[in-house]
Every structure is written in structure tokens, then in C-alpha cells.
């Protein structure tokens, strides 16, 4: 029996070229099937779905003998919503088709379009396809090879958080029950009376009583490995887009760079299933991929990452040493000549008892990717009105029977990008309920129902719910910062001319991204007045480096105690 995921290709004019290219590159891992027209393709798709075959990709020429390729691909949306859809343009069609293809992508009829190769080694053609297949494999297909195994009792709420972390790190994982034969080796390594959950990482280490923090630290190295007495040029606190950009530029310019992250590398952006408006990625990129590539890039330049523990305090170094800062995490201390705060924001809690008690069992905060595969043919809700909520709703719609987006605001356009609003409008299984909030929920071992309230009428309605993804308005995590760093009324860090004038030195404000403490900078979402978008956060992270260089070039005073 052929268990490979299928790639279905409908083509007539360039069928030979298309089949040759696909079989040469993808035949080992995918079942390649060539179909002559739309009707045959739809019939074959139905047969494969009935047989339980996963559909990875659907491709179609723009013009088929019995229909247009776009009509065919549009018709497959409700049949195979998770499959990637590609229009194949034959030579000479590009100019006439470009506007039609652009509109088709806005409507989500297709994921992309590519020209059929005219000769050998058309790598641009294959880059487009492999990117789509890679994202399909990460977000849809189950792992073929697991990089991290979890052994836990059924219903353990901690498993969801660990799986979410591993998914955001791009590590294929699976969950095993203690009586599963494949869990035996881990149980032996754990020894007598193991404390669940157990997690085995790609290093072979088995963690007991595992938490996301323990797993994260095991993946990237412990804080105990930081050399005593080392003073880094830059310590970046937070590894979201802003912190990663700062790390890449700092390390590439020869600065000794340490990055601290209490959660998964990538921050909130790392949980985004697909970011389509980030410069340089016309087909979009998942937050996980963006974070993964950025971390690798920074590491290659020499940046060192330490994860699993939150920063808890910043202090000025001793007065009898050259000026520097001490950054503390639980049980460890880093010394830095400059500090870049890139801690981003945290999603607010829903604070509904009947809902929050099911976190890990049907309720998640932040990431929809881990939940999505479990929501096949189920009813799921997303709370939020920002881009992350829109991305989650569109992604979940590839699996769920229905997705309901719940927002307090009266109009999504106030906080969500236009391209996402269009995608949501073009997805028939996504329903939007504005001016609505979640007021109750419940279930036995798993979330089963939610109660929604209309904010204008006060009317309440209880609906079946198998899953809830909460992406509420975000709050800065700045309570640990010293009093000397000024924040606005909402807790965001003030920088540059926005800091109180009574803190200016000699009548001059700090540098544009500098806080009220010299040598400490704030970038990205944590900074007051910043634009809460991935690209702007990355831009601020990079923009901090000239200011860091200027600070490092300043003579470091030795303040002696009388």
C-alpha cells in the first residue's frame, strides 16, 4: 500500500514537462499523479480522500480542456483545505495572467503560481514548491521522524505547553502513553519511579517532571555554561523578531553577544502559522521558520543563546569597576556593557474560570499550530482581533469544521491587516463575531462549550466548542525592570524624546531607542509608541546597533568609592 502523501497535477499543454520535473525531484517522498482535466482530477481527489491519503499539493495549468485551472483549485478548497494549491503557467502566459493570479492569491484560491520550467535545473521553480511542501509538512503532516518524545499520563495539561514549545522550535515531536511499547526505552533510562512527563530531546537526554523551561534550557545549553567574569558587549533580553535582529547585527559586527529568552525563541511571532507581509517572502513564511533561520544566522556570527529562564533584574555594576550592567536570571548573572530590551508583550489572560481550567486540554494561549491538527472536523474558537488572531483563524480553518473569531472591537480593520481580513472573508468556514466576548465555558476532562455575550445587547449564547485559541490584546512584561527605567501608563518602556524631561541630561534627551538608563535600549513591541508588527520590530532591533556602537565608544568611567 502506498502511504506517501499525494501531489495531484492537472495538465494538458505542458503535461510532459510538468510530470518530468515533479517525478525527478519529489517521487521518492510523494505520490505524483498526473490528470488530464478538471473532472478527472476531482474524481481522483475524492477517491484518495476516501482512502485516507494525505493530499500535500494540488497543481493545475491555468487552462484545462474542461475548465480553468483556478476554477478547479477553488473547487478543491472544501475537499482538501490543508493542501497547497499552485497554478502552473506555461511559457507566454505570465504577462496576461499576473493580475488574475494576484487576485486569486488574495482570495486564497491559490498559494502561489509558478512558470513551467523550460529547461534543466530550474531552481526557482523548485524553491517555490519545496517551501510550500516544507510548510505543509511542518504544520499539517505528522512527524515521520521525531526529534523529541514526550511520555505522559493521558490528560496531563503540561503536555500541551511542552508540545507548543517544541512546535515553535521546529522540532518534530510525538506524545506516548506510559504503557506504549515505544515508551519503554525512555522509562528504562528514567529509572525507577519516573516523574511524568518525561521528555527526551535530540541529544538523548531524558528530562523528568519536564516543563517548557526545562526543555528549552536542555535544547540550547544551561546558564551555568556562561564563563565567570565575562563582560559581553551586548546582552539582548528577548528573542522575538526585534531581539533576533539585534543579535544578528551585533554579532555580525564583531560584538560579543548573549541572547536571553525565557520561552521559545521567536517570541509571539514564532507562534504565527503564516506571515504573508514580511519583506522578502512573497509566498509567506511561518513564524517558526523565521525564528529558526534568524537564530541560526545569529549563531553563525557568534551570538550565544540561553533559554528557559526569565530575566528578573537589572542592576548597575559595582562602582569600583568600569561601567557596565548586571542582568540576572534565577541562579545566574550576566555582565554587559550594553543591554537591549526586546521582551515584547504577553497575551492577556481571559480570566474566565471555566475556560482557564482547561488550558492544555482544549484551550491554548498564543499558538494555534499545535492545536490545529487535533481540531480536524471540530468546532474551534479564536479570541482576538489582531494579526496573530487572524492568522490563527485562517490556519485552523484548514482542519476544523468551523472557526469562530470572537472580537470585542466593532471592526477588524481597526487592528488587523487588510490582507488577513480578505483571507478571512474568502474562507467560508470562518465566522466573525464582533462586539462579543467569552464569559463562560466548561467541560469534563476537555473543553466542551463556550458562552458568548453580545456587548451591545447583553444576550448570551452557549455553543459547542472543542477548542479555544486566545490571542487577546497584549501587555508588556516590564515589572522586573528597575525603577530608573521610565514606562508609560500602560507599562511600555519610554525611549528618546518620550522619556520625562526631568530625566534628560544637560537638557538633551536620550538617543532615539535609549531608555532613561544610559546603555540600556528598548526595541520592538515592549517600547512605547512602536508599531506592533514583525517587520517594524526587526527594523528597530537592527536600528539599535549604531546607538550601541556609540555607547561602547564612550570612555568607560571607573567610579571609585570614597
N, C-alpha and C positions, 0 to 999 in steps of 0.2 A: 504493500500500500504506500502510495506517495504522500508523505506527510509534509512536504515542503509548502510554504506559503505560495500563493499563485500570483502571477503577473499576467493579466489579460490584455491583449493588444488587438485593437480593431483597425485594420489597414487594408488597402487595396492597391493604391498607386505605388507606394514605396514599401510594400509588404516584405519583399526580399531583403532590402537594406535594413529595415527595422528588425526583422527576425534575426538576421546575421549579427547585428550589434548586441541585441539582448542576449542571445544564446552564448555569444563569445564571452560575455562578462558575468552573467547572472545565473546561468543554467545550473551551476552546482548547488546553489542555495535556494533557488526559486523555481517553481514550475512555470515555464514560459508557454503560453498558449496563444496562437495566432488565430484570429477570427476574421472572416471576410466582410462582415457588415454589422449593423447595429442589432438587428433582430437576433442573429446567431449569438452575438456577444451577450445579450440579456438572457437568452435561454441558457447559455453555458454558465453564466454567473449564478443563476438560480440553482442549477444542478450542483455546483461546487459549494454553495452556501448550505444546501440541504445535506450535503455530505460532511459538513463541518469544516471545510477547508478555509483557512485564513486567507483573505484577499489583501495583498500588500499594495498593489498598484493596478490602476486601470489607465491604459493609454489608448488614444484614438486619433486618427488623422482628422484634420479639420473637415474634410468632405468624404463621406462614405456613400456607397451606392444607394442606400435606402434612407439616409438621414444625415444630418450634420453631426460631426463629432461632439460638439458642445451639447446637442440635444441628448446624445447617448450618455455622456458623462453626467449631465444634470439628472437624468433618469436613474442613475445608479446611487445617488446620494442617500436615499432612504433604504436602499438594499445593502450597501456596504459603506456606511458613513465614515468608517475609520480608514478606508483605503485611500491612498494618494492618487490624485487624478491629474493626468498630463495630456495636453494637446500636442500632437506631433505634426509639425509644419513641414510640408515638402518644399523643395527648392522653389523660390519665386513667390511664395505666399506671404513672406514676412511683412512687407510694407502694407499690403492690403489688410492683413489680419491684426495688426498691432492694436488698434483701438478696440476691436472686438475682444481680443484676449485680455486687455486691461479691464474692461467691464466685466468679463467673465470671472476674473480673479476677485474683483470687488464683491461680486455676488456669491463668491465661494463655489462657483460651478467647477472650477479647476484650481489646483495648487500652483501650477506653472505651465509654461509652454516652451518647447524646445524645437529647434530645427533638426530634421533628419540628417545624420552625417552624410557628407558627400564622399568622404574618403576614409582612410585608416586613421586610427588614433585621434578621434575627435574627443579630446579630454573634457572640453567644456560641456559637451552633451552628457558625458558620464558623471561629471561633477554634480550637475543638476539632479540626476537620477539618484546617485548614491547619497546625496544629502537628504532627499526625501525618504529613501529607504532606511537610512540611519535613524531619522526621527521616528519613523513608523516602528522600527524595531525597539527603540527605547520606550516609546510612550504607549504602544499597543501590544506588541508581541510579548509573551512571557520569556524570561531569560532561558537561553539554550545552555549557557554555562554560568553558574552562579559564582560571583566574586565574594559574597558574604552570605552565610547561612544563619538563620535565626531558629532556635529551638525554644518553644514557649508553650505553656498551657493554653488551650483554646479560650478565647475571650480576654486574654491579657491585654489591657488597654495600652501598655507601654510599647507593644509591638508596632502599633501604627506610627508612633513618633520615630521609632528606630528605622522603620521602612521608609518613612518620609525623608529622613536624613540621607539614607543610602541612595534613594532615587535622585535626590538633589545633588548628590556627589557623583552621579552617573555610574553607580556600582550595581550591576545586576544582583538580585538577591531573591531568596526564597524563604518561606517560613515552614518549619516542620514541627509536628507534634512530638512530644517525648517518646511515644510508642512507635513512631515511624522508623522503619529499619534503617533509613538513610541518616537518622539522627544518632545511631549507635556509636559511631566513631567519636562524635563530639562529646557524648555522655562519658565515654571512657576517658577522654582527655581531661574532662572537667573533674573527674574523680568522684568519690562517694558523696552523697547528699548534695548534688549540684543545686545552685540557687538560680532559678529561671528569672528572666530569659537569658539564654546563652547566645552569644554571637561569635562566630568565627570569621575573622577577616581574611583578606587575600594573603596576609603574612602567615596564616596558620595559627595565630594566637586565638585562644578561646577565652572570652570575657564572661564572667558570671555576674548575675544581678545587673545586667547591662542597662545602660541609659544612653540616650543620644550623645551626651557629653563624653562618656567613657569611650564610646565607639569612635567618635570624631577624633579624640586625642590619640587613640590607638592607630588611626589611619595616618596621621601627619606628624606624629612624634610628640613626646611629652615636654612640658615646660622645664622639667629637670635637666633637659639637654642643653639649655641656654648656658653658655660659659659664664662663670663668675667674673664680675668686674668688667664685662664688656659694655661699652657705651656705643649704641647704634647711632648712626646719623639720623635715621627716621624710624619711629615706631608708628605704624598705621593701625589704628584701632577700628576694626570692622572690615570685612572682606566682601562687601557688596560691590556694585559697579564703580562707585567712587573710590573705595579703598583699593580695589584691584587696579584701577587706572593709575592711582598714585603709586602703588607698588611697582608697576611695570616701568613707569617713567623714572622713579627714584633709583631702582636697581639698574636700569639701562644706562643711567648717567654715573654709575660707579659709586653710589651712596650705599653704605651698609644699611639694609632694610629688613625690618621684622614686621610681620603682619599678625595681629591677634584677632581671633574670631571665636566667639562663644558658641556659635551654632554652625550651620553648614556654610561653607564658602559659597558665595553668590548672593547671600542676603535674601531679601524679599524677591528680587528679580530672579534669583535662582529657582524659585518655585513657579515661574511663568511657563506655561506649556508652549507658547509660541509668541515671540516678539516680532512683529512684522514691520515696525517703523524704525528699526535701528540701522544706522548708516552702514552700507556695505553688504547687507544681507537681503537682497531683493526677494528671496524666497522665504525670508523669515529665519529666525534661529530661536531655539528654546533657551530659557534662562539657564538650564543646566549646562548646555553646550557652551554658552557664552562664558559662564563662570569657569568651566573646566578649561577652556582654551586660555582664558586670561590668567588663571593660576599657573598653568604650565609655562606660559610666556614669562610671567614674573619670576618663576622659579629658575628658568633658564638664564636669566640675568643675575641670579644670585639672591633673590628675596627668599626669606625663610618664613614659613607659615607655622603657627601654633594655634590649635583649635581646641574647643571643648571647655574652656573656662572663660567666663566673662571678666572684662576689666572692672575692677571695683574701686580704684582710687588713683589719683594722680597727685604727686607732690613735687615741689622743687627739691633738687638735690641738696646735699649738705653745703653749708655756707663756706666751708674750708676747701671746697673743690671747685673746679671750673663749672660755670653754669650748665646745668642740664636738668632733666626731669626724670622722676621715677614713676613708672607705670606698674601698678600692682594687679595681679590676679590672685585667686586663692592659692596660697602656697608658693608663689613665685613673684619675682620682681625683675622688670626690665629697665635699663638706663638708656635714655635717649636725649640727644641734643635737640631734636625737634619732635613734635607729636602731631599727627594728622588724625583728627576725629572724623570717622566715617561710619558711625554706628547706625546710621539710617533710622528707621522707625519700626515700631512693633504694631501688629494689628490689635485693635481694642477687643476685649472680651465681650461676648454677647451678654453675659451676666443674667442668663435665664437658667435657673437651676435644673429644670427638666431637660435642658439641652446640654449644658456643660457637663453633666454627669455621664454623658455618652461620648465625650471626647476620646477618640481612639476606637470607638465602636459605632461608626456611622457619622461622627462629627469630627471635622478637622478644621484647624485654623491655618490658613496660608496656602497650602499646596493642594491642587486638585489631581496631580498626576498619579499619586499613589492610590487615591480613591477611585480613579476613573475606571480601571479595568474591573473593579468589583461592582460597578454600577451598571453592568450590562443588563439592558431591558428593565431597569428600575426607575423610580421617580426620585430625582435629586433636586436640591435647592442650593442656590448660591446667594449669600447676603453681601451686598456691597454695590458701589456704583462707579468704581474706578477702573482703570485699565486691567488690573490684575483680576478683578471680578469678571470683566467681560471676556478675558482670555480663558478663564476657568470655565465659564458657561459654554463657550464655543467648543472647548476641548471635551467637556463632559458630554456634550450632545452627540459626539461620535460613538458613545456607548449607551447612554441612558435612554429609556423610553421617553422621558420628558425631563426638561430642565426649567426650573422657575427661578428667575433672577429677581430678588427682593431688594428694593432700594427705598430709602426714606425720601430721597430727593424727588422732585416732581418731573425732572427731565434728565436723562442720562447724559445729554450733551454738556451739562454743566461740569462734568468731571471725567468723561470718557472720550477717547479719541474717535473721530468720525469713522475711521476705517473699521473699528470694532463695532460701532453701532450699526453699520451697514451689514457686517457679517452676522450679527445677532438677528437683524431684520430678515436676512436671507435664510435663516435656519429655522424651519417650521416647528421643530421640537423645542425651541427655546421660547419661553413665555416671560414677559417682563411685567412686574407689578410694582409700579412706582407709588410713592406716598404710602408705603406699607412697612410694617416691622414684624419681627418674630417675637411673640410674647409668651409662648409656652411650647412644650414638646415633651416627648416621653417615649417609653418602650420598655421592654423587659431587659434582655441582655444587649439589645441593639436598638438604635433609633428606629422608631416606627411611625411617628406622627409629629406634625408641627401645627401650631396655632398661629395664624397671621391676623394682624389687626390693621384695618384701614385707618390711616391717621386723620383723614378728613371726616369720616362718618362714625368712627369708633366700632364699626361692625367687625366681628371676629369670625374666623372660619378655620376649622380643624381639617387638615388634609393628610393623606398617607404620605410618608416620607421615608425613604430608605437611606438617604444621605444628605448631609448639610456641610457645605464648604463656606466658612466665614472669612470674608475679606473686608472687614469694616474699616472705617477711617482710622488712620494710623496715628500713633503717638510717639514722640521721641523718648528714647531711653537715656535720660540725662541726669537721673537722680544721683548717680555716683560721682558726678563731676564736682570739683571743689567750688566753694562759694565765689572764688575770684573770677570764675568764668561766667559772664553775664548771659542770661537767657531771656527770651521774651515771655509774655504772659502764658503762652501755650507750652513752654518748656523747650523751644527750639533755640539753638545756640546763636547768639548775635556775633556778627563779624564786621570788620571795616567801619564805615561811617555809621552803621546802625548801632554800634555799642554806645552806652551812655556817655555823654560828653565829659562828665566828670572823671572818666577813666582815660581820656585822651592824654597823651604825654606831650608836653610843650606845645599844647594847642593843636596837635596833629592826631588824627585817628590811626588805628592800627592799619596794616595792609589789608587789602580787599577781602581776603579769606582768613585773616588772623583774628583770634579771639582777644578778649581783654587780658589774657596772659601771654606775654611775649614768647614766641617759639611754639605756641600751640595753635593749630589751624583747624578749621571745620569745613567740610565739603559734603556735598550731596544732600540727601533728604533731612539730615539732622540739622542743617544750617537754616536759620530763619530767612525766609524770602527766596529760598531755592525753588526751582521748578521741579516738581516731583515726577521726573521722567528718567528713564535709564540713560539716555544719551546725555542729558544735561548733567547728571551725576558723574558720569565718566569724564565729561569735559571739565568739571570742577576739580576732580581728582588730579587730572593732568595739569590744570592751571595752578595748582598749589606748588608745583615744583620750583618755578622761578622764585617764589617767596621763600621757600625752604633754603634754596641756594643763597639768597641774600642774608638770611638769618645765620646760616653756617659760616658765611664770610665775615660776619661781625666778630670782632675780638671777643673771646670768651673771658669774662671777668673772673678773677679769683677773689671771692669775697671772704676776707679773713675775719675771724671773730675776735673782738677786743679781749 
